[in-house]
Amino acid sequence: MALGSPQHEHPFGHLIDTLQSEQYEERRYFNPQKLRDVRYEKLPFCMRVLLESTIRKCDGFYIKTDDVSSILDWQKQQNQAEVAFSPARVLLQDFTGIPAMVDLAAMRDALAKQGVDPNLVNPRCPTDLIVDHSLQIDYSKCAIQSPPSPMDESHGATTRSPAGRPSPRGSSSSGSHCSGQRPGHRGGCSKVSCSDAPSGRSAAVQIENTPLLCPFHLQPVSEPETMIRNQEMELIRNKERLQFFKWCSKAFKNINVVPPDINTVHQLNLEYLCQVVQEGEGFIYPDSVVGTDSHTTMINGLGILGWGVGGIESEAVMLGQPVSLTLPQVVGCKLVGTISPLATSIDIVLGITKHLRQAGIGGKFVEFFGPGVQQLSAPDRTTIANMCPEYNATVSFFPVDDITLQHFKHTICSEEKLVVLEDYLKAIKLFRSYSDQSEEPQYSEVIEMNLSSIVPHVSGPKRPQDRVAVTCMKEDFINCLNEKVGFKGFHISKEKQATQVPFLHEGAEYNLAHGSVVIAAVISCTNNCNPSVMLAAGLLAKKAIEAGLKVKPYIRTSLVPGSGIVTHYLNTSGVLPYLRKLGFEVVGYGCATCVGNTAPLPESVVDAIKQGDLVACGVLSGNRHLEGRLCDCVRANYLASPPLVVAYAIAGTVSINLETEPLGVNHTEENIVIASMFKELRSRMEKGSSFWNSLESAESALFPWDPKSTYIRCPSFFNKLSKEACTPQSIEGAYPLLFLGDKVTTDHISPAGSIARVSAAAKYLQSKRLTPREFNSYGARRGNDAVMTRGTFASIKLQNRLIGKTGPRTLHIPSGQTLDVFEAAERYQRDGVPLIILAGKEYGSGSSRDWAAKGPYLMGVRAVIAESFEKIHRNHLVGMGIAPLQFLSGQNADSLELCGKERFTINIPQELIPRQQLVVQTSTGKSFSVMALFENDMDVAFFRHGGILKYVARSLLP
């Protein structure tokens, strides 16, 4: 039903109201206040957003009037009633977005074969796809010259020759220009030196460019070209993917594709895409979003309801299906106390993360209130909301208030829009005022946190929830060395903890020890999109240079801004040259270190780590740092605020106590982060890049699949698509493909980093005549099901109890052979044997990845039996037609004495219902029950159809 239909045609047409003012044209909206229901004003603000959407989108089919009644009666219906939610838009990034778009292209093919117009397959919900995850750090600071004395202005400027010998500026030295040619490289890596001191500042410290090494020829590349070279490599590597995205931007309606090198997905969402109040089909309404990334939640910091759903569910929303959810409990988090001037936004975030995780709020909504909220800037709030997945909440919501409005004034809003926004939100009581206590909503429960208790922390070395006070860092790291291998421990014997390994790098000798920092990455994407902490890092770098400090040249340093705005204010404030001098130079825009796209460490460093069996460290201001994710040989990884990343890089080790002095950055932030930068962003968005504008792509309704492509391949999800769905079938005589323990993450199931040279995916790419240099990453190849299926369970950190050691291998039970996981699955499929997976607690935790469900599906996995599941991954399994089955309370594989080599038969009734107990029988005669985690009738329907994709495709068949 169109929103513009006559009022009597809409079930809630009588709630339509008009917003009028002399400052703007009148707007129509659905006003829940006209329900005259006292329960509305007691609803948490996030539930009011949900209610408005349900009222407006009510069509009597997907969304029913009973859904509205259930939300109004939320206090009694929480954790019971199921409602459908239609978000205002969908947000995709390229790694998770490309499989969704490939699926839609494949769906067009399938419908065309059935005689249906393929142009019917389009996103019905407005969709933004941001290409930001394909950047890799091929070029970074490889040679750091000794800084001049801060008081010696006559110090001669020097640069290093390839051999590491100083040479005067401007002198000619052998190899100063790189002209060699290699596949995928244009050569011409020039060596340039120039003064880069900020204008209007003291010349006591001369900042100049330092040569970088071209990764192909080990010849110098001038520093200003670093970002350009990385971007050039990104475009060359990913041309096929970008051509596909360009086709999508033309072939599909209702989709906006943002090309690479514009912005990262979350920064773009915050700075450009978010509207707070949307306008469409003749109405205004609250902005809301679902995205293919668990950190979509950071948008809740601006009063916009949104969360991550992953690629499979997002495809359904794109095609007009609402998100089905159980009405959640909403925990009110009351913030009191005064924030310490030493605490940064990341300290606040880690403090709240620990507090909420201990409170056990998994799967709940959190809404912040109390006097402490008014001390938090809008960037602070988005930083806190970003960490939602780490404390297992679905949403962390900050209602719009005066501070939010002030933020919008400098970012996304014109004067007229700002007035409309404020008037509308106040009209439907979505504007938060802290002056009237009677306006406070009712919550499921209230948790109070005193902000005065927060002190500077980092988190790690393996999990974001494991906080370590900076003052206790050295002691905690030593404890980690002593502890048994686990979430914090590395089990290094006492006699080996003092091991030091000397090595040569660029002609000089250095030592590595346990705790040595080898990767230091300043990232301003999700955790640290806050200008205050980025400027603090810059000011610390300035002080370090003035004090004659430097970063050891073997440390892989980088600065990856979330957007050009970050570079702009770092440069305008005069701190960027000092960051660059320490090695933290801008290497490009996109997700890099967090997703394992760091360039390889120097071989001498890798050899030293291996020789001493050292626990080397990475420190980054990102949002993910699971063991081995940054680099295979870097076992300890810490999340820290940007200034602490700089500090630990200078120290060269995490085994140290750092005392942080206050950094006065507020005035800098206010003066530098201004509205003009956001206007510049809009201009860049509209113009696009010359590469993107000149990129050729097909002009057709159906995508012309290239059989030679190793990036884009038509998947087999729609093979033999029938008009009617089959009834659910029992799983007969299945073997366990894997027998896993607790905390199996999506990194273990579907790695996103580099493709190991001995992996099944590598063998496939080599069969296509690609060299290891051309493998790219799993993330970049998510549009090729052949690569991604072979990459499923390819993590070197996978611990499979069937073989008793770490690695991407498993036991082919009938033959007793140990094989690559893919090879074993392939053999089972040839023999027509179904597969299951046995696992422990929190199966599928970590980043949202649809291939963590698609890969097992294509391997022949029919069910996963685990003690518990991460919510988004459970949804993905259902969305692919894989049954998520949970051991009953108090039971697990060990208590049931399962060895993992039995055959399993799972009895699935034809009339399957949500949360039904199913009986599992084993070949040894043992029998036990499991809970089928189908949460609602829609889940059952998806499972019956073989997943969301087939369900949607069948809905389009005549």
Secondary structure, DSSP 8 states (H G I E B T S, - for coil): --TTS-GGGSTTGGGEEEEEETTEEEEEEE-GGGG--TTGGGS-HHHHHHHHHHHHT--SSSS-HHHHHHHHTHHHHTTT-EEEE--SEEEEEHHHHHHHHHHHHHHHHHHHHTT--GGG---SS-EEEE--S---B-S----------TT-TT---EEE-TTS-EEETT---TT-SB---BTTB---B-----B---TTS--SS--B---EE-TTT--EE-GGGHHHHHHHHHHHHTHHHHHHHHHHHHHSSSEEEE-TTSB-HHHHIIIII--SEEEETTEEEE-EEEESSGGGGGGGGGT-EEEE-HHHHHHHHHTT--EEEE---EEEEEEES---TT--HHHHHHHHHHHHHHHT-TT-EEEEESGGGGGS-HHHHHHHHHTGGGGT-SEEE--B-HHHHHHHHHTT--HHHHHHHHHHHHHTT-B--SS-GGG----SEEEEEEGGG---EEE-SS-TT-EEEGGGHHHHHHHHHHS-SSSS-----GGGTT-EEEEEETTEEEEEETTBEEEEEEEESSTT--HHHHHHHHHHHHHHHHTT----TTSEEEEEESBHHHHHHHHHTT-HHHHHHTT--B--SS--GGGT-B----HHHHHHHHHHT---EEEESSS---TTTS-TT--EEEE--HHHHHHHHHH-BSSS---------HHHHHHHS-HHHHHHHHHHHHH--HHHHH-----SSS----TT-SS----STTTT--SS------EEEEEEEEEB-S--BHHHHS--SB--TTSHHHHHHHHTT--GGG--BTGGGTT-HHHHHHTTT--TT-EETTTTEESSEEEETTTTEEEEHHHHHHHHHHTT--EEEE--SSBTBSS--THHHHHHHHHTEEEEEES-B-HHHHHHHHHTT-EEEEE-TT--TTTTT--S-S-EEE---TT--TT-EEEEEETTS-EEEEEE---SHHHHHHHHHTSHHHHHHHHT--
